[in-house]
Amino acid sequence: MSALKGSAPIGTLTTGGPAPPLAPAPRRRRETLYYAVHNKKLVFGLSLELVFVLAAIFGPVIALHNMTDFFASNQAPSGQHWLGTDNLGHDLFAEVVNGMQVSYLVGAIGALCAAFVGMALGFTAGWRGGFLDEVLQMITNIVVMIPALVLLIVIGAYLKTRGVMFEGAFIGLTTWPWVARAVRAQTFTLKSREFVDLARLSGKRGTSIVIREIAPNMASYLFLVVILLFGSSMLLAANFDFLGLGPTTGTSLGNIMNQSTLWSALQLHYWWWFLPPGILLTGMVAALLIANVGLDEVFNPKLREQ
Amino acid sequence: MRRYFIRKVLTYALAFFVGVTIDWAIPHMMPGDPVQLYLSNFNLKPAGYEALYKTMSQAFGTNLPLWEQYLHYWKGLLTGNWGISFWAFPAPVSTLIFEALPYTLALLVPAIVLSYIVGNRLGAAAARRRVLDNTVLPAGYVFQAIPYPWLALALPFLLGVVWHVFPISGGYDRSLIPAFSWTFIASLLYHWFLPFLTVFLVALGGWAIGMRNLVIYELENDSSRYLRALGARERVVRRYAYRSASLPQLSGLALALGVVVGGSIVTEYAFSYPGIGRLIFQAISNQDYFLLQGIFIFIIIGVLVANFIIDIVYVVVDPRTRLSMQGESS
């Protein structure tokens, strides 16, 4: 019954494994909103995330320099270059805000891909059951076992150019099993409820029962899962980029860290090169996590502080 | 019981089959002819090229139909013939892997197991205790959100470059030759600590938060209420909650241990640590596809074995697994 509980050592987020809550009925919507506005974690997380998103969007506008311009190399942060410059003399502030955009983009693509595949397979397996379920479960178990990073390295060894889309899609196509498992388990329990039987009696087709009756009942849960996937995709992408397996076009946060190691920024004490991208990414993901826990409490009364 | 194990074994066999097939297929799907690529390194005259191309294709078996190449691949795999490395010629791929393996295991297994133990204890202690919860929880989120590469840069920068406490790269002092001596072992431990610390820290937050949430759920459970109603002390209730909450965490541990071999790649890359992860990078930068294929297979075997062991452990630890073997449960 548990959600994304794969506590892989690197780049995988976990929630506990609690039973997901059921969505509130329409008349309780106002109550949900009340708890949402009064939940400190949710408000804090969302506002923090909003700051980062605004920085990613308007950063390039307020940046003094273009990402592609050249200046004196390896300068420490100053009024001219807020985050200093790298070995080629690029302004690091311009690179970092651009990297934030790339990180958000990869995270969004990864989360949506994983959610789409995971939900499609999870609903199908849970609703149809039987042989199809066995087959889909087997596929899920196989995908879980194939190490994504190694697969990416093997593919990357042969593929010469990779874009942001490729990276996002790759992350989505290797992380969907968590979603599929959770959705399948949920569908199984909801399937035997009276309102589903009623829908069946009314002659509705399977797909429309799943979409109209079952999915809305775990909407809040799916929403939380997508947020978590969003965060974990960004972290995974940072790992890939750090290894030089990220997009070969464009600069991401992980990419900047990769460049800094390649040019020995560590040994040369160029801290402004590798510290800011990681701190920003930590903030971006942490804000998501905090908002996520807040949302969890809003949807699920049991978790609220007493 | 029997049905459960048959299904498990079938899944593992299929996963292995798929893994091996992917491993075999990827180089074959890529454009270009390996023999042609190899021969283009030399300045050959057309006639000589023709003759060499023919012999080389025969020697490598690339002139055979694909299905025959595929069978050959399986045969080599099962008889332990994983090929010879290009890069470290003439060392066999399997020797290289087994030389690098101890470093990876010694680095990651203690880090993951320790973070599991400490994280679970912390999380369980924090659940439903306001003061602890308000410190452990935010710290947990931050640790969970830290991108690992950044930690692997920031910690060595602080402890290695600025304060000169620990070395920032390598598996042992470069002036030493690997031997079973105290100086060498001391050097190993000295170089081991920093990478170990980064892996330990980055995994800690996830375990702690997971455990905290699970214990909260267990404490709100009917079974806990029943215990309290019976007059059990809070300590006893908590101990029971901890035990039931450990189960999902245990399967998380299995997954973490399963990806140990593959998961060390970023760590070993950041610290130039001489394990499997760095071997992968050497294989890539030297275009040593035999070595790369060998490591991939090895990692898949590792994941499968870890999962299989945890399946068995689960049957022993969780009575519900044994029950569900008799009937269908969701």
Interface residues (C-beta under 8 A of the other chain):
Chain A: S2 K5 G6 S7 A8 P9 I10 G11 T12 L13 T14 T15 G16 G17 P18 A19 G126 E134 M138 N141 I142 V144 M145 I146 P147 L149 V150 L151 I153 V154 I155 G156 A157 Y158 L159 A185 F188 T189 G231 L235 A238 N239 F242 L243 L253 G254 M257 N258 S260 T261 L266 Q267 H269 W271 F274 L275 P277 G278 I279 L281 T282 G283 M284 V285 A286 L288 L289 I290 V293 K302 L303 E305
Chain B: R7 L10 T11 L14 A15 V18 G19 I22 D23 I26 P27 M30 L108 A111 I112 Y116 R130 L137 P138 Y141 V142 Q144 A145 I146 P147 Y148 P149 W150 L151 L153 A154 P156 F157 G160 V161 V162 I168 V199 V202 A203 G206 W207 I209 G210 M211 R212 N213 L214 I216 Y217 E220 P248 Q249 S251 G252 L253 L255 A256 G258 V259 V260 V261 G262 G263 I265 V266 T267 Y269 A270 I280 F281 I284 Q287 Y289 L292 I295 F296 I299 I300 V303 L304 N307 S330
